[in-house]
Amino acid sequence: MHEAVGFSPVSVFQRVGYKFGQWHDVGWWQLSLHQELPLPINSPLSLLEVQKLSLWNEALRSGLLVLRV
C-alpha cells in the first residue's frame, strides 16, 4: 500500500513490537517532500509573517475550542 502512493521502504526493525502475544517487525517508510510539481510552491513563511495573516487569530480560536472539548 505504501509503495502504491509513492513511499519507499527505508528500514525494518525485526521483532521490536509486541502485540497480542506476538513479536512483530516494524517498518519505516519515507516520502520525499521535494518533488517536481507542475505548479510553483511559495517559500515558507516565518512565524512573524504567519502571525500577521488574517487567519492566525481564527486558527488560534479554533484550536482552543478543540482543546476545551
WOSULZI-V436522 format. One record per helix or strand of 3 or more residues. SS is the DSSP state (h for helix, s for strand). FROM is the first residue (numbers start at 1). TO is the last residue. If there is no record, write none. Layout:
BEGIN
<<SS | FROM | TO> <SS | FROM | TO>>
END
This chain:
BEGIN
<<h | 3 | 5> <s | 8 | 19> <s | 22 | 30> <h | 47 | 51> <h | 55 | 68>>
END
